[in-house]
Amino acid sequence: MGEKTMSAAGVTVCTASFLGAGAGSSPSAALHDLEVRPIPVVVARKLLELRHYLHSLPGGTLLCFGLFAGPRLAGALTVGAGPALAYHLVEGATRDDCATLTRLWLSDELPHNSESRAISIVLRALRRHTALKFLVTYADPAAGHLGIIYQATNWLYSGLSEAMSMIDLGDGRVRHSRSVGQVFGTHSTEYLTRRGLQVRLVSQVAKHRYVYFLDPEWRNRLRVPVLSYPERGATHGDR
């Protein structure tokens, strides 16, 4: 390709494109039939609001991918801006070097290892067709998530993130401040309250934070220690 840009059209991919490109052992016939390709934001939003445990698509979404089993959309993965200062994890990085895997949902009807297959395909596409150097993602222990899928796809574990509050605008749905800011132009609770909204800050627990280097040469720039993966326990789920 020519100049690498953050464009969904530039990262159209499917499993067949990558099976012979160092993808590891051959998937089962069912996995082989799965296809990953970009989907419109409106489609991703509708699916994630219905199926993902947070029932939302975060503000700052840049790329949306769908996982298809034949003609049926059976999952979605989104990449976006994420926390404003995430790029500070890496020495010399700028906002343009980093993105966040913000949402991942796949139908339970899909075969085993579908999540790791979908993530691996998207990572290879981003490496080939964008200028991104690394990704960050988070696993929410409050939802029983440990990040097992990120461990299975060789992300680096960097400990717990700083706990942040979410915003409830009176309808019982919690939103990230960036999503609120995109709608109202600000996430100021004072301003939103003056608008007549019943604003409530909802405390969140710290999340498990994972980093993946699309450019391996940037690995030694990581500013935080790489820690052992957290292990599955009685209070954790299997994701």
C-alpha positions as CSV (number, residue, x, y, z in Angstrom):
1,M,0.0,0.0,0.0
2,G,1.0,3.6,-0.1
3,E,0.7,5.9,2.9
4,K,-0.8,4.1,5.8
5,T,-4.0,5.7,7.2
6,M,-6.5,5.0,9.9
7,S,-9.2,4.0,7.5
8,A,-11.6,1.0,7.7
9,A,-11.5,0.7,4.0
10,G,-7.8,0.2,4.1
11,V,-7.9,-2.8,6.5
12,T,-10.5,-5.1,4.9
13,V,-9.5,-8.6,5.9
14,C,-10.7,-12.1,6.1
15,T,-9.3,-15.3,7.5
16,A,-8.3,-16.6,4.1
17,S,-6.0,-13.7,3.6
18,F,-3.9,-14.6,6.6
19,L,-3.9,-18.3,7.1
20,G,-0.7,-18.7,5.2
21,A,1.0,-15.6,6.9
22,G,2.4,-17.1,10.1
23,A,-1.0,-17.4,11.8
24,G,0.1,-20.5,13.6
25,S,-1.7,-23.9,13.6
26,S,-4.5,-24.3,11.1
27,P,-8.0,-23.5,12.6
28,S,-10.8,-26.0,12.6
29,A,-13.1,-26.1,9.6
30,A,-15.6,-23.9,11.5
31,L,-13.0,-21.3,12.3
32,H,-11.8,-21.4,8.8
33,D,-15.2,-20.3,7.6
34,L,-15.3,-17.2,9.8
35,E,-14.6,-13.9,8.1
36,V,-13.6,-10.6,9.7
37,R,-14.3,-7.4,7.8
38,P,-15.0,-3.7,8.5
39,I,-18.6,-2.8,9.3
40,P,-20.3,0.7,9.6
41,V,-20.2,2.4,12.9
42,V,-24.0,2.4,13.1
43,V,-24.1,-1.4,12.7
44,A,-21.4,-1.9,15.4
45,R,-23.3,0.5,17.7
46,K,-26.6,-1.4,17.3
47,L,-25.0,-4.8,18.0
48,L,-22.9,-3.7,21.0
49,E,-25.7,-1.7,22.6
50,L,-27.8,-4.8,22.4
51,R,-25.2,-7.5,23.3
52,H,-22.2,-6.1,25.0
53,Y,-22.3,-6.0,28.8
54,L,-21.7,-2.2,28.8
55,H,-24.5,-1.7,26.2
56,S,-22.6,1.1,24.5
57,L,-20.2,2.1,21.8
58,P,-17.6,4.5,23.3
59,G,-16.9,7.9,21.9
60,G,-13.7,8.2,19.8
61,T,-14.3,5.0,17.9
62,L,-12.1,4.8,14.8
63,L,-12.5,1.4,13.3
64,C,-15.3,-1.2,13.6
65,F,-14.9,-4.9,12.5
66,G,-17.5,-7.5,12.3
67,L,-17.1,-11.3,12.6
68,F,-19.3,-13.1,10.1
69,A,-20.4,-16.8,10.2
70,G,-21.5,-17.1,6.6
71,P,-23.9,-14.1,6.0
72,R,-24.7,-13.7,9.7
73,L,-23.0,-11.0,11.8
74,A,-21.9,-12.9,14.9
75,G,-19.6,-10.5,16.7
76,A,-18.0,-7.0,16.7
77,L,-14.6,-5.6,17.6
78,T,-13.9,-1.8,17.8
79,V,-10.7,0.2,18.0
80,G,-10.8,3.8,19.2
81,A,-9.0,6.6,21.0
82,G,-9.4,5.2,24.5
83,P,-7.9,7.0,27.5
84,A,-6.4,10.3,26.6
85,L,-3.0,9.7,28.2
86,A,-2.6,6.0,27.2
87,Y,0.2,6.9,24.8
88,H,2.3,8.0,27.8
89,L,2.9,4.3,28.6
90,V,5.5,4.3,25.8
91,E,8.6,6.6,25.7
92,G,8.4,9.1,22.8
93,A,4.9,8.0,21.6
94,T,2.3,10.5,20.5
95,R,-1.5,10.1,20.4
96,D,-1.2,9.0,16.7
97,D,1.0,6.0,17.6
98,C,-1.6,4.4,20.0
99,A,-5.2,3.2,19.9
100,T,-7.3,1.1,22.2
101,L,-9.2,-2.0,21.6
102,T,-12.4,-0.7,23.1
103,R,-15.1,-3.3,22.6
104,L,-15.2,-7.0,21.8
105,W,-18.3,-9.2,21.7
106,L,-18.8,-12.5,20.0
107,S,-21.8,-14.8,20.0
108,D,-21.5,-17.8,22.3
109,E,-22.6,-19.9,19.4
110,L,-19.3,-19.4,17.6
111,P,-16.6,-22.2,17.9
112,H,-13.9,-22.3,20.5
113,N,-11.0,-19.9,19.9
114,S,-13.1,-17.5,17.7
115,E,-12.2,-14.5,19.9
116,S,-8.4,-15.1,19.6
117,R,-8.8,-15.8,15.9
118,A,-10.6,-12.5,15.4
119,I,-8.2,-10.5,17.5
120,S,-5.2,-12.0,15.7
121,I,-6.6,-11.1,12.2
122,V,-7.3,-7.5,13.2
123,L,-3.9,-7.1,14.8
124,R,-2.2,-8.3,11.6
125,A,-4.4,-6.0,9.5
126,L,-3.6,-3.0,11.7
127,R,0.2,-3.8,11.5
128,R,0.1,-4.0,7.7
129,H,-2.3,-1.1,6.9
130,T,-2.0,1.6,9.6
131,A,0.9,3.5,11.1
132,L,-0.1,2.5,14.7
133,K,2.8,1.3,16.9
134,F,0.9,-0.2,19.7
135,L,-2.6,-0.9,21.2
136,V,-3.9,-0.8,24.7
137,T,-6.9,-2.7,26.1
138,Y,-8.6,-3.3,29.4
139,A,-10.3,-6.2,31.2
140,D,-12.9,-5.3,33.8
141,P,-12.7,-7.4,37.0
142,A,-16.0,-5.9,38.1
143,A,-17.6,-7.9,35.2
144,G,-15.6,-11.0,36.0
145,H,-13.1,-10.4,33.2
146,L,-9.4,-11.2,33.7
147,G,-8.1,-10.7,30.2
148,I,-7.6,-14.4,29.3
149,I,-8.3,-13.7,25.7
150,Y,-5.5,-11.1,25.6
151,Q,-3.1,-13.5,27.4
152,A,-3.9,-16.1,24.7
153,T,-3.0,-13.6,21.9
154,N,0.3,-12.5,23.6
155,W,-0.5,-9.1,24.9
156,L,1.8,-7.8,27.7
157,Y,0.2,-7.3,31.1
158,S,1.1,-4.0,32.7
159,G,-0.9,-4.1,35.9
160,L,-4.0,-2.2,36.9
161,S,-5.1,1.1,35.4
162,E,-6.2,4.1,37.4
163,A,-9.8,3.8,38.5
164,M,-12.1,6.3,36.7
165,S,-15.7,7.3,37.3
166,M,-18.4,6.9,34.6
167,I,-21.4,9.2,34.2
168,D,-25.0,8.3,34.5
169,L,-27.3,10.9,33.0
170,G,-30.4,9.8,34.9
171,D,-31.4,6.8,32.7
172,G,-29.4,4.2,34.5
173,R,-26.8,3.8,31.7
174,V,-23.2,4.5,32.5
175,R,-21.1,6.4,29.9
176,H,-17.4,7.3,29.6
177,S,-16.7,11.0,29.8
178,R,-15.5,11.0,26.2
179,S,-18.9,9.7,25.0
180,V,-20.7,12.3,27.0
181,G,-18.4,15.0,25.6
182,Q,-19.1,14.0,22.1
183,V,-22.9,14.4,22.6
184,F,-22.9,17.6,24.7
185,G,-19.6,19.2,23.8
186,T,-18.4,18.8,27.5
187,H,-18.5,16.3,30.3
188,S,-18.7,19.0,33.0
189,T,-21.2,17.8,35.6
190,E,-22.0,21.4,36.5
191,Y,-23.0,22.2,32.9
192,L,-25.0,19.0,32.5
193,T,-26.8,19.6,35.7
194,R,-27.8,23.1,34.5
195,R,-29.2,21.5,31.4
196,G,-31.6,19.7,33.6
197,L,-29.9,16.2,33.6
198,Q,-29.8,14.2,36.7
199,V,-26.0,13.6,36.7
200,R,-24.5,10.9,38.9
201,L,-20.8,9.8,38.9
202,V,-20.5,6.0,39.1
203,S,-17.3,4.8,40.7
204,Q,-15.4,2.1,38.8
205,V,-12.8,-0.4,39.9
206,A,-9.3,-0.4,38.4
207,K,-9.1,-2.5,35.3
208,H,-6.4,-5.0,34.1
209,R,-4.4,-3.2,31.4
210,Y,-2.8,-5.0,28.5
211,V,-0.4,-3.6,25.8
212,Y,0.3,-5.1,22.3
213,F,3.1,-3.8,20.1
214,L,2.3,-3.8,16.4
215,D,5.9,-2.6,15.9
216,P,8.1,-4.9,17.9
217,E,11.0,-2.4,17.8
218,W,8.9,-0.2,20.2
219,R,8.8,-2.9,22.8
220,N,11.8,-1.5,24.7
221,R,10.1,1.9,25.0
222,L,7.5,0.7,27.5
223,R,7.7,2.8,30.6
224,V,5.9,0.5,33.0
225,P,7.0,-3.0,34.1
226,V,5.7,-6.1,32.3
227,L,4.1,-8.3,35.0
228,S,3.0,-11.9,35.2
229,Y,-0.5,-12.5,33.9
230,P,-3.1,-12.4,36.6
231,E,-4.5,-15.9,37.1
232,R,-8.0,-17.2,37.1
233,G,-9.5,-17.4,40.6
234,A,-12.8,-18.1,42.2
235,T,-14.0,-14.5,41.7
236,H,-12.9,-14.2,38.1
237,G,-14.5,-15.2,34.8
238,D,-12.7,-16.8,31.9
239,R,-12.3,-13.8,29.6
